[in-house]
Amino acid sequence: MEDDEKKVMRVRLPNEKDGEMFGLVISLLGAGRLLVSCEDGNERVCRIPGKMKRFIWVRESNYVIVKPWEIERDKKGDVIWRYNKFQEDWLKAKGHLKNIEL
């Protein structure tokens, strides 16, 4: 592969119609719960759903997609996606993560 060729990277973005948003994990609370700083300015206690709990390891300072709950929308939510380092770099280069930084 030549250096001039573009590399294609597929990165999942939040679905704004469903209320999803970017978030940054601040701390791990235990029992599958995380404290996440979201792009709307709120800090939410988010849980990792059971279908993801055993397959995805989330650490502090990971970027995630958060879906707020219907009840207590400003305080709680679910983590539905975690980005790896290469995806984080791509999102930062494209300007998607301007609203949430450490």
N, CA, C and O of each residue as an XYZ file, in Angstrom:
408
protein
N       0.840     -1.178      0.000
C       0.000      0.000      0.000
C       0.887      1.244      0.000
O       1.813      1.357      0.803
N       0.603      2.145     -0.880
C       1.386      3.373     -0.981
C       0.954      4.367      0.082
O      -0.158      4.291      0.605
N       1.838      5.293      0.393
C       1.546      6.304      1.402
C       0.477      7.284      0.946
O      -0.215      7.879      1.773
N       0.335      7.459     -0.386
C      -0.615      8.431     -0.904
C      -2.063      7.950     -0.824
O      -2.984      8.764     -0.883
N      -2.274      6.647     -0.692
C      -3.626      6.125     -0.635
C      -4.266      6.484      0.697
O      -3.615      6.494      1.742
N      -5.557      6.779      0.630
C      -6.285      7.092      1.851
C      -6.693      5.805      2.542
O      -7.078      4.833      1.891
N      -6.609      5.804      3.857
C      -7.076      4.671      4.635
C      -8.498      4.967      5.084
O      -8.793      6.060      5.568
N      -9.366      3.998      4.922
C     -10.762      4.171      5.285
C     -10.973      3.662      6.699
O     -10.599      2.538      7.034
N     -11.578      4.509      7.525
C     -11.891      4.108      8.886
C     -13.374      4.370      9.118
O     -13.864      5.475      8.887
N     -14.077      3.348      9.574
C     -15.490      3.501      9.882
C     -15.622      3.738     11.376
O     -15.178      2.921     12.183
N     -16.228      4.846     11.741
C     -16.388      5.211     13.144
C     -17.866      5.483     13.394
O     -18.502      6.245     12.666
N     -18.397      4.853     14.425
C     -19.804      5.051     14.773
C     -19.962      6.407     15.453
O     -19.215      6.741     16.373
N     -20.932      7.175     14.997
C     -21.237      8.475     15.590
C     -22.569      8.380     16.333
O     -23.392      7.524     16.009
N     -22.790      9.240     17.314
C     -24.065      9.200     18.049
C     -25.248      9.533     17.148
O     -25.158     10.403     16.281
N     -26.357      8.832     17.362
C     -27.599      9.100     16.649
C     -28.359     10.161     17.437
O     -28.916      9.871     18.496
N     -28.383     11.360     16.934
C     -28.971     12.469     17.678
C     -30.491     12.359     17.773
O     -31.091     12.925     18.686
N     -31.124     11.636     16.839
C     -32.574     11.442     16.914
C     -32.956     10.611     18.139
O     -34.027     10.800     18.716
N     -32.074      9.691     18.529
C     -32.329      8.856     19.699
C     -31.814      9.491     20.984
O     -31.956      8.902     22.055
N     -31.223     10.669     20.902
C     -30.732     11.359     22.087
C     -29.330     10.948     22.506
O     -28.890     11.307     23.599
N     -28.618     10.206     21.668
C     -27.267      9.770     22.008
C     -26.289     10.932     21.922
O     -26.488     11.870     21.151
N     -25.210     10.856     22.737
C     -24.210     11.919     22.742
C     -22.854     11.361     23.154
O     -22.757     10.274     23.724
N     -21.810     12.132     22.853
C     -20.460     11.757     23.265
C     -20.311     11.973     24.763
O     -20.965     12.834     25.352
N     -19.435     11.173     25.368
C     -19.132     11.333     26.777
C     -17.695     10.927     27.052
O     -17.084     10.191     26.276
N     -17.166     11.413     28.161
C     -15.808     11.098     28.595
C     -15.889     10.498     29.995
O     -16.450     11.113     30.902
N     -15.331      9.300     30.174
C     -15.401      8.614     31.458
C     -14.480      9.323     32.456
O     -13.276      9.444     32.228
N     -15.057      9.786     33.554
C     -14.298     10.485     34.590
C     -13.777      9.496     35.623
O     -12.605      9.539     35.997
N     -14.654      8.599     36.087
C     -14.217      7.621     37.085
C     -15.083      6.371     37.011
O     -16.203      6.390     36.501
N     -14.528      5.285     37.536
C     -15.229      4.015     37.630
C     -15.838      3.919     39.021
O     -15.147      4.132     40.017
N     -17.110      3.605     39.094
C     -17.799      3.558     40.376
C     -17.989      2.139     40.892
O     -18.369      1.947     42.047
N     -17.731      1.149     40.057
C     -17.914     -0.242     40.453
C     -19.291     -0.744     40.072
O     -20.203      0.041     39.815
N     -19.433     -2.070     40.037
C     -20.700     -2.730     39.717
C     -21.214     -2.325     38.326
O     -22.422     -2.199     38.121
N     -20.305     -2.126     37.386
C     -20.712     -1.783     36.023
C     -21.220     -0.372     35.864
O     -21.944     -0.084     34.910
N     -20.859      0.521     36.776
C     -21.304      1.908     36.705
C     -20.102      2.831     36.540
O     -19.010      2.556     37.037
N     -20.333      3.935     35.828
C     -19.275      4.900     35.518
C     -19.804      6.309     35.728
O     -21.004      6.551     35.596
N     -18.923      7.229     36.053
C     -19.267      8.647     36.068
C     -18.751      9.225     34.766
O     -17.552      9.181     34.488
N     -19.674      9.776     33.954
C     -19.344     10.230     32.605
C     -19.692     11.701     32.457
O     -20.785     12.128     32.829
N     -18.758     12.477     31.910
C     -19.006     13.872     31.571
C     -19.495     13.901     30.132
O     -18.774     13.490     29.223
N     -20.715     14.382     29.918
C     -21.334     14.358     28.594
C     -21.172     15.700     27.892
O     -20.876     16.715     28.522
N     -21.370     15.687     26.578
C     -21.146     16.901     25.796
C     -22.195     17.979     26.043
O     -21.988     19.128     25.651
N     -23.319     17.646     26.683
C     -24.315     18.672     26.995
C     -24.022     19.382     28.323
O     -24.801     20.229     28.760
N     -22.886     19.032     28.966
C     -22.472     19.703     30.190
C     -22.873     18.988     31.471
O     -22.466     19.410     32.553
N     -23.653     17.925     31.382
C     -24.073     17.185     32.570
C     -23.110     16.039     32.857
O     -22.493     15.478     31.951
N     -22.999     15.709     34.134
C     -22.282     14.505     34.537
C     -23.327     13.464     34.892
O     -24.213     13.717     35.709
N     -23.224     12.300     34.282
C     -24.206     11.244     34.492
C     -23.550      9.998     35.081
O     -22.399      9.681     34.779
N     -24.303      9.302     35.922
C     -23.918      7.978     36.362
C     -24.474      7.026     35.307
O     -25.687      6.885     35.157
N     -23.576      6.380     34.585
C     -23.990      5.520     33.484
C     -23.671      4.072     33.808
O     -22.692      3.777     34.494
N     -24.495      3.185     33.316
C     -24.239      1.768     33.507
C     -23.838      1.146     32.192
O     -24.152      1.661     31.119
N     -23.140      0.034     32.288
C     -22.783     -0.738     31.112
C     -23.812     -1.855     31.015
O     -23.874     -2.694     31.914
N     -24.623     -1.901     29.956
C     -25.647     -2.940     29.840
C     -25.031     -4.338     29.819
O     -23.869     -4.511     29.453
N     -25.819     -5.322     30.214
C     -25.348     -6.689     30.333
C     -24.771     -7.269     29.060
O     -23.826     -8.055     29.126
N     -25.311     -6.907     27.890
C     -24.797     -7.461     26.639
C     -23.386     -6.971     26.315
O     -22.685     -7.598     25.520
N     -22.963     -5.862     26.918
C     -21.622     -5.320     26.686
C     -20.663     -5.610     27.829
O     -19.447     -5.567     27.643
N     -21.194     -5.904     29.004
C     -20.393     -5.936     30.227
C     -19.191     -6.882     30.156
O     -18.116     -6.551     30.658
N     -19.359     -8.042     29.543
C     -18.279     -9.025     29.517
C     -17.348     -8.875     28.326
O     -16.276     -9.480     28.299
N     -17.737     -8.085     27.352
C     -16.974     -8.006     26.116
C     -16.198     -6.711     25.938
O     -15.228     -6.669     25.180
N     -16.610     -5.664     26.621
C     -15.955     -4.367     26.449
C     -15.451     -3.877     27.795
O     -16.205     -3.814     28.767
N     -14.177     -3.532     27.846
C     -13.567     -3.004     29.060
C     -13.461     -1.489     28.918
O     -12.832     -0.983     27.988
N     -14.075     -0.782     29.838
C     -14.070      0.680     29.806
C     -13.183      1.176     30.934
O     -13.299      0.720     32.071
N     -12.307      2.102     30.620
C     -11.374      2.681     31.587
C     -11.617      4.180     31.707
O     -12.354      4.774     30.921
N     -10.979      4.775     32.713
C     -11.042      6.234     32.851
C     -10.407      6.872     31.625
O      -9.459      6.333     31.054
N     -10.924      7.999     31.235
C     -10.500      8.815     30.085
C     -10.795      8.165     28.736
O     -10.226      8.580     27.726
N     -11.679      7.146     28.691
C     -12.175      6.619     27.418
C     -13.334      7.478     26.948
O     -14.108      7.990     27.757
N     -13.449      7.631     25.643
C     -14.607      8.306     25.070
C     -15.662      7.257     24.765
O     -15.346      6.168     24.285
N     -16.920      7.590     25.045
C     -18.026      6.653     24.883
C     -19.219      7.380     24.262
O     -19.240      8.607     24.174
N     -20.208      6.595     23.836
C     -21.501      7.149     23.446
C     -22.466      6.827     24.569
O     -22.563      5.681     25.010
N     -23.185      7.850     25.031
C     -24.127      7.716     26.140
C     -25.539      7.940     25.626
O     -25.792      8.850     24.836
N     -26.451      7.099     26.084
C     -27.871      7.297     25.798
C     -28.576      7.570     27.124
O     -28.715      6.660     27.942
N     -29.026      8.810     27.354
C     -29.693      9.143     28.622
C     -30.987      8.344     28.794
O     -31.658      7.996     27.823
N     -31.315      8.067     30.052
C     -32.562      7.370     30.357
C     -33.740      8.307     30.149
O     -33.572      9.527     30.146
N     -34.923      7.749     29.975
C     -36.136      8.559     29.846
C     -36.452      9.271     31.166
O     -36.825     10.444     31.183
N     -36.294      8.535     32.269
C     -36.519      9.113     33.597
C     -35.157      9.512     34.155
O     -34.187      8.774     33.980
N     -35.061     10.638     34.808
C     -33.793     11.185     35.319
C     -32.785     11.382     34.188
O     -31.623     10.991     34.304
N     -33.232     11.980     33.118
C     -32.442     12.198     31.902
C     -31.135     12.941     32.154
O     -30.136     12.665     31.489
N     -31.121     13.873     33.095
C     -29.917     14.670     33.345
C     -28.938     14.002     34.302
O     -27.833     14.510     34.495
N     -29.316     12.870     34.911
C     -28.470     12.249     35.920
C     -28.001     10.850     35.571
O     -26.962     10.414     36.066
N     -28.744     10.125     34.725
C     -28.417      8.722     34.466
C     -28.492      8.398     32.981
O     -29.178      9.068     32.210
N     -27.762      7.344     32.603
C     -27.770      6.914     31.213
C     -27.090      5.570     31.043
O     -26.612      4.974     32.008
N     -27.053      5.102     29.811
C     -26.403      3.848     29.455
C     -25.238      4.129     28.520
O     -25.324      5.008     27.662
N     -24.153      3.387     28.680
C     -23.030      3.440     27.744
C     -23.342      2.434     26.647
O     -23.524      1.249     26.925
N     -23.406      2.894     25.407
C     -23.748      1.965     24.327
C     -22.588      1.733     23.364
O     -22.675      0.856     22.505
N     -21.503      2.501     23.489
C     -20.353      2.313     22.610
C     -19.108      2.879     23.273
O     -19.172      3.904     23.952
N     -17.971      2.212     23.076
C     -16.683      2.712     23.551
C     -15.752      2.813     22.351
O     -15.700      1.912     21.514
N     -15.014      3.923     22.276
C     -14.074      4.141     21.173
C     -12.685      3.655     21.554
O     -12.265      3.786     22.704
N     -11.971      3.090     20.575
C     -10.579      2.737     20.819
C      -9.692      3.946     20.509
O     -10.192      4.987     20.083
N      -8.400      3.817     20.718
C      -7.472      4.951     20.585
C      -7.460      5.522     19.167
O      -7.428      6.740     18.995
N      -7.485      4.658     18.152
C      -7.447      5.134     16.773
C      -8.721      5.887     16.414
O      -8.677      6.889     15.700
N      -9.855      5.403     16.910
C     -11.114      6.098     16.654
C     -11.158      7.437     17.382
O     -11.675      8.415     16.841
N     -10.619      7.493     18.609
C     -10.554      8.760     19.342
C      -9.723      9.786     18.580
O     -10.115     10.947     18.464
N      -8.568      9.353     18.058
C      -7.710     10.269     17.288
C      -8.437     10.791     16.057
O      -8.326     11.971     15.724
N      -9.184      9.915     15.376
C      -9.930     10.327     14.188
C     -11.010     11.337     14.560
O     -11.183     12.342     13.870
N     -11.743     11.075     15.656
C     -12.803     11.992     16.091
C     -12.233     13.358     16.479
O     -12.833     14.390     16.178
N     -11.073     13.367     17.147
C     -10.440     14.635     17.509
C      -9.983     15.389     16.266
O     -10.136     16.608     16.190
N      -9.424     14.676     15.291
C      -8.955     15.317     14.058
C     -10.113     15.923     13.266
O      -9.950     16.957     12.619
N     -11.269     15.288     13.317
C     -12.444     15.793     12.591
C     -13.230     16.827     13.388
O     -14.178     17.412     12.865
N     -12.852     17.066     14.653
C     -13.493     18.116     15.444
C     -14.768     17.699     16.152
O     -15.529     18.564     16.586
N     -15.030     16.408     16.284
C     -16.255     15.965     16.947
C     -16.176     16.070     18.465
O     -17.210     16.152     19.127
N     -14.975     16.071     19.026
C     -14.821     16.033     20.489
C     -14.402     17.376     21.076
O     -13.749     17.421     22.119
N     -14.772     18.467     20.415
C     -14.391     19.791     20.908
C     -15.091     20.139     22.224
O     -14.518     20.827     23.068
N     -16.320     19.669     22.399
C     -17.118     20.067     23.559
C     -16.757     19.340     24.835
O     -17.137     19.780     25.920
N     -16.027     18.229     24.732
C     -15.665     17.480     25.934
C     -14.174     17.184     25.924
O     -13.684     16.425     25.088
N     -13.478     17.777     26.841
C     -12.042     17.555     27.017
C     -11.755     17.477     28.503
O     -12.512     18.014     29.312
N     -10.671     16.815     28.870
C     -10.269     16.741     30.283
C      -9.761     18.077     30.775
O      -9.380     18.202     31.939
